[in-house]
Amino acid sequence: MASRTGGTGSGQCVLCVDVGNTVTRFGLFRAASAPDAAGAGQPELIGSCELTTLVPVTADEALVQIRHALKLLGRDAVDGAILSC
């Protein structure tokens, strides 16, 4: 189920992907716009969604899942990605 905590707006966005045995979770984060007291800003979670992990999966099928997740999160592209398996 997709959830949005804020608009897509501008700024750099990073897609975080956690591939589990049964569920693949996607989180879209926007880079911090202002540093906190320690000098490092906290990224903002824009939204998240979960899709069933397909096993086995081809590269093309994985691409379709990523594009589907981005569409659910209201984005066409991201500036970077982090993958956890």
C-alpha positions as CSV (number, residue, x, y, z in Angstrom):
1,M,0.0,0.0,0.0
2,A,1.5,3.3,-1.1
3,S,1.6,6.2,1.4
4,R,2.7,9.8,0.8
5,T,3.9,12.0,3.6
6,G,4.6,15.0,1.4
7,G,4.6,16.3,-2.1
8,T,7.2,15.4,-4.6
9,G,8.5,19.0,-5.0
10,S,12.0,19.7,-6.0
11,G,15.3,18.6,-4.6
12,Q,17.4,15.5,-4.9
13,C,15.5,12.2,-4.2
14,V,16.9,8.8,-3.3
15,L,15.0,5.5,-3.7
16,C,15.8,3.0,-1.0
17,V,14.9,-0.6,-1.8
18,D,14.8,-3.4,0.8
19,V,14.4,-6.8,-0.9
20,G,13.0,-9.4,1.5
21,N,12.1,-13.0,1.0
22,T,8.4,-12.2,0.6
23,V,8.1,-8.4,0.3
24,T,10.1,-5.7,-1.4
25,R,9.8,-2.3,0.3
26,F,10.5,1.0,-1.4
27,G,11.1,4.3,0.4
28,L,11.5,7.6,-1.4
29,F,13.5,10.2,0.5
30,R,14.2,13.9,-0.3
31,A,17.6,15.3,0.7
32,A,17.5,17.7,3.7
33,S,17.2,21.3,2.8
34,A,18.6,22.8,6.0
35,P,21.2,21.4,8.4
36,D,20.2,20.6,11.9
37,A,22.1,21.7,15.1
38,A,24.8,19.1,14.4
39,G,25.4,20.4,10.9
40,A,23.8,17.5,9.1
41,G,20.2,17.6,7.8
42,Q,17.7,14.8,8.1
43,P,16.3,13.4,4.8
44,E,12.5,13.6,4.5
45,L,10.5,10.5,3.7
46,I,8.3,11.4,0.8
47,G,6.5,8.0,0.6
48,S,6.8,4.3,0.7
49,C,5.2,1.2,-0.8
50,E,5.5,-2.6,-0.7
51,L,5.4,-5.1,-3.6
52,T,5.5,-8.9,-3.5
53,T,9.1,-10.2,-4.0
54,L,9.1,-12.3,-7.2
55,V,11.5,-15.2,-7.3
56,P,13.0,-15.8,-9.8
57,V,12.9,-12.4,-11.4
58,T,14.5,-11.2,-14.7
59,A,16.1,-7.8,-15.0
60,D,13.2,-6.6,-17.1
61,E,10.7,-7.7,-14.4
62,A,12.7,-6.0,-11.7
63,L,12.7,-2.8,-13.9
64,V,8.9,-3.0,-14.2
65,Q,8.6,-3.3,-10.4
66,I,10.8,-0.3,-9.8
67,R,8.9,1.8,-12.4
68,H,5.6,0.8,-10.8
69,A,6.9,1.7,-7.3
70,L,8.0,5.1,-8.6
71,K,4.7,5.7,-10.3
72,L,2.9,4.9,-7.0
73,L,5.2,7.4,-5.3
74,G,4.5,10.1,-7.9
75,R,8.0,10.2,-9.5
76,D,9.4,9.3,-12.9
77,A,13.0,9.4,-11.9
78,V,15.3,9.6,-8.9
79,D,18.8,11.0,-8.3
80,G,20.2,7.9,-6.6
81,A,19.3,4.5,-5.1
82,I,20.3,2.3,-2.1
83,L,19.6,-1.4,-2.3
84,S,19.5,-3.8,0.6
85,C,19.1,-7.5,0.0
